[in-house]
Amino acid sequence: MAEVTIMVGDRPHTVYCQDGGEARVRMLGQMLDQRWAAALRASGGHNGERALLFVSLMLADALEEAERRPPAGAAVSEAALARIAERLEALADALEPEGPGAFE
């Protein structure tokens, strides 16, 4: 078991992780610390526990938003492709010149 100290809001927090996981824990700690100032403002400057709650809410919001987005390279449904094709055809029709020699 490895011991890692992360800084969140200028306060050290010692946590344990699997050997080899220290870099990831430090990176996660940096994610918390990056949101600390905004969380402290959102908490009204109260206490660290409340600010950590707001950090957690910010991260949960970002996670939920990421989970709603389709994964990169995800297949597009047939219905979506049909709607796109219809819109492109309508656009092409709108841009077509009126009759022969319209651009002359």
DAHU-V579621 format. One record per residue. N is the residue number from 1. RES is the residue in three letters. OMEGA is omega in radians with two decimals (* if undefined). Layout:
N_RES_OMEGA + N_RES_OMEGA
This chain:
1_MET_3.14 + 2_ALA_3.12 + 3_GLU_-3.12 + 4_VAL_3.05 + 5_THR_3.09 + 6_ILE_3.10 + 7_MET_3.07 + 8_VAL_-3.12 + 9_GLY_3.12 + 10_ASP_3.10 + 11_ARG_3.13 + 12_PRO_3.07 + 13_HIS_3.13 + 14_THR_3.14 + 15_VAL_3.10 + 16_TYR_3.12 + 17_CYS_3.09 + 18_GLN_3.06 + 19_ASP_-3.11 + 20_GLY_-3.12 + 21_GLY_-3.05 + 22_GLU_-3.11 + 23_ALA_3.13 + 24_ARG_3.13 + 25_VAL_3.10 + 26_ARG_3.12 + 27_MET_3.11 + 28_LEU_3.07 + 29_GLY_3.09 + 30_GLN_3.08 + 31_MET_3.10 + 32_LEU_-3.08 + 33_ASP_3.13 + 34_GLN_-3.11 + 35_ARG_-3.01 + 36_TRP_-3.07 + 37_ALA_3.13 + 38_ALA_-3.14 + 39_ALA_3.13 + 40_LEU_3.08 + 41_ARG_-3.13 + 42_ALA_-3.14 + 43_SER_-3.13 + 44_GLY_3.13 + 45_GLY_-3.10 + 46_HIS_-3.07 + 47_ASN_-3.13 + 48_GLY_-3.13 + 49_GLU_3.14 + 50_ARG_3.10 + 51_ALA_3.08 + 52_LEU_3.06 + 53_LEU_-3.14 + 54_PHE_3.05 + 55_VAL_3.13 + 56_SER_3.12 + 57_LEU_3.11 + 58_MET_3.14 + 59_LEU_3.10 + 60_ALA_3.10 + 61_ASP_3.12 + 62_ALA_3.12 + 63_LEU_-3.13 + 64_GLU_3.12 + 65_GLU_3.13 + 66_ALA_-3.14 + 67_GLU_3.12 + 68_ARG_-3.12 + 69_ARG_3.08 + 70_PRO_3.14 + 71_PRO_3.12 + 72_ALA_3.13 + 73_GLY_-3.14 + 74_ALA_3.13 + 75_ALA_3.10 + 76_VAL_-3.12 + 77_SER_3.10 + 78_GLU_-3.13 + 79_ALA_3.13 + 80_ALA_3.10 + 81_LEU_3.12 + 82_ALA_3.12 + 83_ARG_3.12 + 84_ILE_3.13 + 85_ALA_3.12 + 86_GLU_-3.13 + 87_ARG_3.11 + 88_LEU_3.10 + 89_GLU_3.12 + 90_ALA_3.11 + 91_LEU_3.12 + 92_ALA_3.11 + 93_ASP_-3.13 + 94_ALA_-3.11 + 95_LEU_-3.13 + 96_GLU_3.11 + 97_PRO_-3.13 + 98_GLU_3.03 + 99_GLY_-3.13 + 100_PRO_3.08 + 101_GLY_-3.08 + 102_ALA_-3.13 + 103_PHE_-3.10 + 104_GLU_*
